[in-house]
Amino acid sequence: MSAVVGKALCAIKGSPAPLFPRTPISSGENSSQALPLVQDAMTVGRTGFTTGTCAAAAAKAAAMVLCGQRVLGNVDVPLPDGTRVTLPIADLEERAGLPSAAVKKDAGDDPDVTDGCLVVATVTWSASGEFTLRGGEGVGTVTKPGLQVPPGQPAINPVPRRMIRDAVREVTDRSVEVTISIPGGEALAEKTFNPRLGVQGGLSILGTSGIVRPFSSSALRDALKCALSVAVACGVREPAFVPGRIGERAVRRHFQVAPEQVIEVSNEWGFMLDAAAERGFSKLLVLGHPGKLAKLAMGEWDTHSSRSRSAVPEVVRMAEEKWGRPVPDVRTVEGLFAGLTEQERRELGNELAARIREAVLCRVHNKFAVAVVLVNINGALLGQDGDTSAWEDEEPSISIVGCGPGAPEYLTPAAMKAVSRADVLVGAKRLLDLFLSSPAERIEVGTGTRDILDRIEERRGHQQIAVLVTGDPGLFSLAKLVLERFGRDNCSVIPGVSSVQAAFARVGIDWADACIISAHKENPHCDASVWESDKIAVLGGRRGFPRWITEQLGGSNSGDRLIFVCENLTMEDERIREVNLADLATLEVASRGVILVIKRSSLP
């Protein structure tokens, strides 16, 4: 079999046969203390019990107490296949006058988030004439269609529901109400698929066999099938498949996607692509790191590192063939891309994405269109192939972002969102330093404005760019030049809190009738009549601008003027001084200072 990247395999690999036969689950006293060892191609280790089995045992114990029966520490319950298991009762008490029993979940050697938690059942008589099952603390509620349980119901799947009912029915045939709780379940649920599946407020009570098999792919595949079902039920026609959290963050950063569209595939690419091919989707976006997705072009549809070849040799070979030269010795695909120039990264990324796309199309038998996008470990774009317009935001690729007067708390949510989605940040160093945690490329603005615009030109169209400006973009900022160069239709402008707003707010004076002047240039020009205005705000930007103000006001009635010098607004070293005209000429004011000149007669 060729290992060369891009030789896509159209012949689908079959599942490997089990290496060892499964050991049957034995029943009897203390079986939870002596769970069998299971070994096959996907599982190695001690088995455990599902939350459904634990809930059934707890419910039976509570029902026994309700009926006046004695509980001797252990309770046996039936499994769906007809065998029986015995579980120890961890706690037995009355809660609000009702019998309650708890079973501590033992997930065996499976890394289950619920391992060790208590599954609690409370049972009471009911006048409904039926067996009623409710979800209590820590048990989620289904909020979206597509799952086995309808919206509005507690997230207790059909098999566990039957197990709980059958266990209780071994004690009594009378009408009862059973409430299942998992203390701390709401917090644990955040570490599971539940929020993405539309299960809110807690965990799901799951299980089809009653037994947890460690490291089994079946549980993961069941969850992935649920995610596909939810997507279909919510009307999704164009899903986005990602390997994990890096891909999830990146797809939300670069594209406009609904929560139901994004499905974490983990390493189950073959399984999920086969399932997607039967779901009637119209398009598919595949987004992730090339170290993972390059394996698809190698015919490795289970991308787990222990079950697939490394992508490094193949991507290195591809790069060397492309440029006819050796590449630096690297151990990771991330390291290979990091050592390339920006142009080389894009070329290699696009070509690799094309080969991955060819392999995916072959796997799904061309049943729908496919686009592939590659990102690095920080979520920045490396390359892409295929039409991504179905997932693209209609907003322009250049955002001009007002960053406020200086303090981070004056950044607006809209500004933060634009920056979080950007691949490139452009701005002065002090503005770039507001976003040190951003993985985006940073272009520092100095004196060469034309060079900055050229660098934006090189990146726009295939990268999201955020141009950071002080205060509000509409007040004497780089925004004017960016808009002139690229056009209003290609830019979005996000307003910010200006230093003028902050200055007037600090001195408690309205500024609806204020005249705003920029002193950024060496010889600023403005009409003499401006200085007769009732309220004037002068934005500093060069040394000596206070003297220039005194020169402009020299012939006016200085006694009728209030002058406020506002420096480092909103920052910890903010300083605001009221001075007279004579003192103003001698002051050294911070370059980002604002000087307000107010006629006393204009104030109430």
C-alpha positions in Angstrom: 0.0 0.0 0.0 1.4 3.4 -1.0 2.2 5.7 1.9 2.4 8.8 -0.3 0.1 11.6 0.8 -2.7 12.2 -1.7 -3.0 8.6 -2.9 -6.5 8.5 -1.5 -7.9 5.1 -0.7 -11.3 4.5 -2.2 -11.3 1.0 -0.8 -12.7 1.4 2.8 -10.7 -0.4 5.5 -12.7 -3.0 7.4 -12.9 -3.2 11.1 -10.3 -5.4 12.7 -11.4 -8.7 14.1 -11.3 -9.0 17.9 -8.0 -10.2 19.2 -9.6 -11.9 22.2 -13.2 -13.1 22.9 -15.2 -11.1 25.4 -15.3 -12.5 28.9 -19.0 -12.9 29.9 -20.3 -10.8 32.8 -20.9 -13.0 35.9 -23.5 -12.3 38.4 -23.7 -13.0 42.1 -22.7 -11.5 45.4 -20.3 -8.5 45.3 -20.0 -8.7 41.5 -19.2 -5.0 41.4 -16.2 -5.7 43.4 -14.9 -8.4 41.1 -15.8 -7.1 37.6 -14.2 -9.2 34.8 -11.3 -8.2 32.6 -12.2 -7.6 29.0 -9.7 -7.6 26.2 -10.4 -7.0 22.5 -9.1 -4.7 19.8 -10.7 -1.6 21.3 -10.9 -2.5 25.1 -8.4 -3.5 27.7 -9.2 -3.5 31.4 -11.9 -3.9 34.0 -15.5 -3.3 33.1 -17.9 -1.2 35.1 -21.6 -0.3 35.4 -23.5 2.4 33.5 -25.4 5.1 35.2 -28.6 3.3 34.1 -27.6 0.2 36.1 -26.7 2.3 39.1 -30.0 4.1 38.9 -31.9 0.8 38.7 -30.2 -0.6 41.8 -30.7 2.6 43.7 -34.4 2.7 42.7 -34.9 -0.9 43.7 -33.3 -0.3 47.1 -35.5 2.8 47.8 -38.6 0.9 46.7 -37.7 -2.0 49.1 -37.6 0.5 52.0 -40.9 2.1 50.9 -42.4 -1.4 51.0 -41.0 -2.1 54.5 -38.4 -4.6 53.2 -34.9 -4.8 54.6 -31.9 -3.9 52.5 -28.8 -5.9 53.4 -26.1 -3.7 51.8 -26.4 -5.1 48.2 -29.1 -5.2 45.6 -29.3 -7.3 42.5 -30.9 -6.1 39.3 -31.6 -7.5 35.8 -29.5 -6.4 32.8 -31.1 -6.0 29.3 -29.6 -9.3 28.2 -31.4 -11.2 31.0 -28.3 -11.7 33.2 -28.2 -10.2 36.7 -25.6 -8.2 38.6 -25.3 -7.2 42.3 -24.3 -3.6 43.3 -23.5 -2.3 46.8 -25.8 0.4 48.2 -23.6 3.3 49.3 -26.2 5.3 51.2 -29.8 4.6 52.5 -31.8 7.4 54.2 -35.0 9.3 54.2 -35.1 12.6 52.3 -38.0 14.9 53.1 -39.7 11.9 54.6 -39.2 9.7 51.5 -36.9 6.7 51.2 -33.8 7.4 49.2 -30.9 5.1 48.2 -27.6 5.9 46.5 -25.1 3.8 44.5 -21.6 4.9 43.9 -20.8 4.5 40.2 -17.9 2.2 39.4 -16.9 2.7 35.7 -14.2 0.1 35.9 -11.1 1.2 33.9 -13.1 3.5 31.7 -12.1 7.2 32.0 -15.8 8.1 32.6 -16.5 11.6 33.9 -19.2 10.1 36.2 -16.9 7.5 37.8 -17.2 7.7 41.6 -20.3 9.9 41.6 -23.4 9.0 43.5 -26.6 8.0 41.6 -29.5 8.7 43.9 -33.1 7.4 43.7 -36.1 8.6 45.7 -39.3 6.6 45.5 -42.8 7.5 46.7 -46.3 6.2 46.2 -48.2 7.8 43.3 -51.9 8.3 42.7 -51.4 8.4 38.9 -51.9 4.7 38.5 -48.7 4.5 36.5 -45.0 4.1 36.9 -43.6 7.7 36.7 -39.9 8.6 36.2 -38.5 12.1 36.9 -35.2 13.8 36.7 -33.8 15.5 39.9 -30.7 17.4 40.7 -27.9 16.9 38.3 -29.9 15.0 35.6 -30.2 17.0 32.4 -33.3 17.9 30.4 -33.5 17.3 26.7 -34.1 20.6 24.8 -33.5 19.7 21.2 -35.1 17.1 18.8 -33.2 14.2 17.4 -32.4 12.3 20.5 -34.1 9.1 21.8 -36.0 11.2 24.4 -38.3 14.0 23.3 -37.6 17.6 24.3 -38.8 18.6 27.8 -38.2 15.1 29.2 -35.4 14.2 31.7 -32.4 12.8 29.8 -32.9 9.2 30.8 -32.6 7.0 27.7 -35.1 4.2 26.9 -33.0 1.3 28.0 -32.2 2.8 31.5 -35.9 3.7 31.8 -36.8 0.1 31.3 -34.1 -1.1 33.7 -35.3 1.2 36.4 -38.9 0.2 35.9 -38.1 -3.5 35.8 -36.0 -3.3 39.0 -38.8 -1.5 40.9 -41.4 -3.9 39.6 -39.5 -6.7 41.2 -40.4 -5.1 44.5 -44.0 -3.8 43.9 -46.6 -3.5 41.2 -48.2 -0.5 42.8 -48.1 3.0 41.2 -44.9 4.8 42.2 -42.9 7.9 41.3 -39.2 7.5 41.0 -36.8 10.6 41.0 -33.2 10.0 39.9 -30.6 12.5 40.9 -26.8 12.9 40.5 -25.4 15.4 43.0 -22.8 17.6 41.2 -24.1 16.4 37.8 -24.6 19.8 36.3 -21.0 20.7 36.7 -19.8 17.3 35.4 -22.1 17.7 32.3 -19.9 20.6 31.1 -17.2 18.1 30.4 -19.4 15.9 28.2 -21.2 16.1 24.9 -24.4 17.1 26.6 -24.3 20.9 26.0 -23.7 20.3 22.3 -26.5 17.8 22.1 -29.0 20.1 23.7 -29.1 18.4 27.1 -29.2 21.2 29.7 -28.8 21.3 33.4 -27.0 18.0 34.0 -25.9 14.5 32.9 -27.7 11.9 30.9 -28.6 8.5 32.3 -27.2 6.3 29.5 -26.5 2.7 28.7 -27.7 0.0 26.3 -26.2 -3.1 28.0 -25.9 -1.9 31.5 -22.1 -2.5 31.4 -19.3 0.0 30.7 -16.5 -1.4 28.7 -13.2 0.5 29.2 -11.9 2.5 26.3 -14.5 1.1 24.0 -15.2 3.1 20.8 -18.9 2.1 21.0 -19.8 4.7 23.6 -18.1 7.4 21.6 -19.7 6.3 18.4 -23.1 6.3 20.1 -22.5 9.9 21.2 -21.4 10.9 17.7 -24.5 9.3 16.1 -26.6 11.3 18.6 -24.8 14.5 17.4 -25.6 13.7 13.8 -29.2 12.9 14.7 -29.6 16.3 16.5 -28.0 18.1 13.6 -30.5 16.5 11.2 -33.5 17.1 13.5 -32.5 20.8 13.7 -32.5 21.2 10.0 -28.7 21.2 9.5 -27.7 20.5 5.9 -24.1 21.7 5.9 -22.4 20.4 9.0 -18.8 21.0 10.1 -16.6 18.1 11.2 -13.7 18.9 13.5 -11.3 16.5 15.4 -11.6 18.3 18.8 -11.6 21.5 20.7 -8.9 23.2 18.7 -11.0 22.7 15.6 -14.2 23.7 17.4 -12.7 27.0 18.5 -11.2 27.6 15.0 -14.4 26.9 13.1 -16.4 29.3 15.3 -13.6 31.9 14.9 -13.4 31.8 11.1 -16.9 30.8 10.1 -20.6 31.5 10.9 -21.9 28.2 12.3 -24.7 27.3 14.5 -24.0 25.1 17.6 -25.7 22.1 16.0 -23.6 22.3 12.9 -20.3 21.7 14.6 -19.6 18.0 15.4 -16.4 16.8 17.1 -15.4 13.6 15.3 -12.5 12.7 17.6 -10.6 10.0 15.7 -13.7 8.3 14.2 -13.4 9.8 10.7 -14.2 6.7 8.8 -17.3 5.9 10.9 -18.5 9.5 10.8 -18.0 10.1 7.1 -19.8 6.8 6.4 -22.7 7.9 8.6 -22.8 11.4 7.1 -23.0 9.9 3.6 -26.3 8.3 4.6 -27.8 11.4 6.2 -28.7 13.5 3.1 -26.4 16.4 3.8 -25.7 18.8 1.0 -22.2 20.0 2.0 -19.5 19.2 4.6 -16.8 21.3 6.0 -13.8 19.4 7.4 -11.6 21.6 9.6 -8.6 20.7 11.8 -4.9 20.5 12.3 -2.9 19.1 9.4 -1.1 16.7 11.7 -4.4 14.9 12.2 -6.2 15.5 8.9 -3.3 14.6 6.7 -3.8 11.0 7.8 -7.1 11.0 5.9 -5.1 11.5 2.7 -3.0 8.5 3.7 -6.0 6.3 4.0 -5.9 6.3 7.8 -9.6 6.8 8.8 -9.0 6.1 12.5 -6.6 8.8 13.3 -5.7 7.8 16.9 -1.9 7.8 17.3 -1.8 4.2 18.5 -3.8 3.0 15.5 -2.5 5.0 12.6 0.8 6.1 11.0 2.4 9.5 11.8 1.7 12.2 9.2 5.1 13.8 9.7 7.1 11.7 7.1 4.4 12.1 4.4 4.0 15.9 4.9 7.8 16.3 4.9 8.1 14.3 1.7 5.3 16.3 0.1 7.1 19.6 1.0 10.5 18.4 -0.2 9.0 17.2 -3.5 7.2 20.5 -3.9 10.2 22.7 -3.4 13.0 20.4 -4.4 15.0 20.9 -1.2 15.3 19.3 2.2 13.2 20.8 5.0 14.6 21.2 8.5 14.4 18.1 10.7 11.1 18.3 12.6 9.2 15.9 14.8 5.7 17.4 14.2 3.7 18.7 11.4 3.2 21.9 13.5 6.9 22.4 13.6 7.2 21.9 9.8 4.7 24.6 9.1 6.2 26.9 11.7 9.5 26.8 9.9 8.1 27.9 6.6 7.6 31.4 5.2 4.0 32.7 5.1 3.9 32.1 1.4 5.2 28.6 1.7 2.7 27.8 4.5 -0.1 28.9 2.3 1.1 26.9 -0.7 1.7 23.7 1.2 -1.5 24.1 3.3 -3.6 24.6 0.1 -2.1 21.6 -1.6 -2.4 19.3 1.4 -6.0 20.5 1.9 -6.7 19.5 -1.7 -5.4 16.0 -1.2 -7.4 15.6 2.0 -10.5 16.8 0.2 -10.0 14.3 -2.6 -9.8 11.5 0.0 -12.9 12.6 1.8 -14.9 12.9 -1.4 -13.9 9.4 -2.3 -14.9 8.1 1.1 -18.4 9.6 0.9 -18.8 8.5 -2.8 -19.2 12.2 -3.9 -22.6 12.3 -2.3 -22.1 15.9 -1.3 -19.7 18.8 -1.7 -16.7 18.9 0.6 -14.4 21.8 1.7 -11.3 21.3 3.8 -9.7 24.0 6.0 -6.4 23.5 7.9 -5.4 25.5 11.0 -2.4 25.5 13.2 -2.4 24.7 17.0 -3.5 28.3 17.7 -6.3 28.2 15.2 -4.7 30.4 12.5 -5.4 29.4 8.9 -2.8 27.4 7.0 -4.6 26.4 3.9 -7.9 25.4 2.4 -9.6 23.7 -0.6 -13.2 23.7 -1.8 -16.0 26.2 -1.6 -16.5 27.5 2.0 -19.1 30.1 1.2 -21.8 28.1 2.9 -20.2 28.7 6.2 -18.7 32.1 5.7 -19.8 35.2 7.5 -21.3 37.8 5.3 -19.3 40.5 7.1 -16.2 42.0 5.3 -12.8 40.5 6.1 -11.5 43.8 7.4 -12.8 45.1 10.7 -11.8 48.5 12.0 -12.1 48.1 15.8 -12.4 51.0 18.2 -10.4 50.0 21.3 -11.5 52.8 23.7 -9.4 55.3 25.5 -6.9 52.7 26.9 -8.2 50.5 29.8 -9.3 47.0 28.9 -12.6 47.3 30.6 -13.6 50.0 28.1 -13.4 47.5 25.2 -16.9 46.7 23.9 -18.2 43.1 23.5 -18.3 43.7 19.7 -14.7 44.7 19.7 -13.7 41.6 21.7 -15.7 39.4 19.3 -14.0 40.9 16.2 -10.5 40.4 17.7 -11.3 36.8 18.8 -12.2 36.0 15.2 -9.2 37.7 13.6 -6.2 36.0 12.0 -4.3 39.3 11.9 -4.2 42.2 14.3 -2.9 45.6 13.0 -2.3 48.4 15.4 0.0 50.4 17.7 2.0 48.3 20.2 -0.1 49.6 23.2 -3.3 48.4 21.4 -1.8 45.0 20.4 -0.8 44.6 24.1 -4.5 44.7 25.0 -4.8 41.3 23.3 -1.7 39.4 24.3 -3.6 36.1 24.6 -4.8 36.3 20.9 -3.0 33.8 18.7 -3.4 36.1 15.7 -0.5 37.5 13.7 0.5 40.9 15.0 1.5 43.8 12.7 2.7 46.8 14.6 1.8 50.2 13.1 4.7 52.7 13.0 5.3 55.6 10.7 5.0 53.8 7.4 1.3 53.9 6.8 1.6 52.9 3.1 3.5 49.8 4.1 0.8 48.8 6.6 -1.9 49.2 4.0 0.1 47.0 1.6 0.4 44.3 4.2 -3.3 44.4 4.8 -3.8 44.1 1.1 -1.7 40.9 1.0 -3.8 39.2 3.6 -7.4 40.3 3.0 -9.7 37.9 1.2 -8.2 34.8 2.8 -7.7 36.1 6.4 -9.8 38.0 8.9 -8.1 41.3 9.7 -8.8 43.5 12.7 -7.3 47.0 12.5 -7.1 48.4 16.0 -7.5 52.1 16.6 -7.6 54.2 19.7 -10.9 55.5 20.9 -13.6 55.6 18.2 -12.6 54.9 14.6 -14.5 58.0 13.4 -12.3 60.4 15.3 -8.9 61.1 13.6 -7.8 57.5 13.2 -6.3 55.1 10.7 -9.8 54.1 9.8 -10.0 56.9 7.2 -7.0 55.6 5.2 -8.2 52.0 5.5 -11.7 52.9 4.2 -10.2 55.0 1.3 -7.9 52.1 0.3 -10.3 49.2 0.5 -13.8 50.8 0.3 -16.7 50.9 2.7 -18.2 47.7 1.3 -15.1 45.7 2.2 -14.8 47.0 5.8 -16.9 46.9 8.9 -16.4 49.6 11.5 -16.9 48.8 15.2 -17.4 51.9 17.3 -15.5 52.5 20.6 -15.5 54.8 23.5 -13.5 57.9 22.5 -11.1 59.8 24.7 -13.3 62.9 24.1 -16.3 61.1 25.6 -14.2 60.0 28.6 -12.8 63.5 29.1 -16.2 65.2 29.1 -17.6 62.4 31.3 -14.8 62.9 33.9 -15.5 66.6 34.2 -19.2 66.1 34.2 -20.0 68.4 31.2 -22.2 67.4 28.2 -20.6 67.7 24.8 -23.5 67.7 22.3 -22.3 71.1 21.0 -18.6 70.5 21.3 -16.1 71.2 18.6 -13.4 68.6 18.2 -9.9 69.4 16.9 -6.9 67.2 16.3 -3.4 68.4 17.1 -1.7 65.3 15.8 0.1 67.0 13.0 3.0 69.4 13.4 1.1 72.4 12.1 -2.6 71.7 12.5 -4.9 74.1 10.7 -8.4 75.1 11.7 -10.5 78.2 11.1 -10.2 81.0 13.6 -13.9 80.9 14.2 -13.6 77.5 15.8 -11.9 79.0 18.8 -15.0 81.0 19.5 -17.0 77.8 20.2 -18.5 77.3 23.6 -16.9 73.9 24.1 -13.7 72.7 22.4 -11.9 69.3 22.8 -8.3 69.2 21.5 -6.8 65.7 21.0 -3.1 65.7 21.6 -0.5 63.9 19.5 2.7 65.9 19.4 4.9 67.7 21.8 4.1 71.3 22.5 0.4 71.2 21.5 -0.6 73.1 24.7 1.4 76.1 23.6 -0.3 76.0 20.2 -3.7 76.1 22.0 -2.6 79.2 24.0 -1.5 80.9 20.8 -4.9 80.2 19.2 -6.7 81.5 22.2 -4.4 84.5 22.8 -6.9 87.2 21.7 -9.9 85.7 23.4 -11.4 86.5 26.8 -9.3 84.0 28.9 -11.2 84.8 32.0 -14.4 83.3 30.6 -12.6 80.0 29.9 -12.3 76.8 31.9 -9.4 74.6 30.8 -9.1 71.0 31.8 -6.0 68.9 31.0 -6.9 65.2 30.8 -4.1 62.6 30.6 -4.1 58.8 30.5 -7.8 58.6 30.6 -9.3 55.4 32.2 -5.8 54.2 33.1 -4.4 53.7 36.6 -2.2 56.9 36.2 -5.1 59.0 34.9 -4.7 62.7 35.8 -7.1 65.6 35.3 -6.1 69.1 36.1 -7.9 72.5 35.8 -5.5 75.2 34.7 -5.5 78.8 33.5 -4.5 79.9 30.1 -1.1 81.3 31.2 -0.1 78.0 32.8 -1.2 75.9 29.9 1.6 77.1 27.6 4.3 75.7 29.9 2.7 72.3 30.5 4.1 69.0 29.2 1.1 66.9 28.4 1.0 63.2 27.5 0.8 62.6 23.7 -2.7 61.0 24.1 -3.9 63.8 26.3 -7.1 65.7 25.7 -7.5 69.4 26.6 -11.0 70.8 27.1 -11.6 74.5 26.7 -15.1 75.5 28.0 -16.8 78.9 28.1 -18.1 79.5 31.6 -21.1 81.2 30.0 -22.1 78.0 28.2 -22.5 76.1 31.5 -25.8 75.9 33.4 
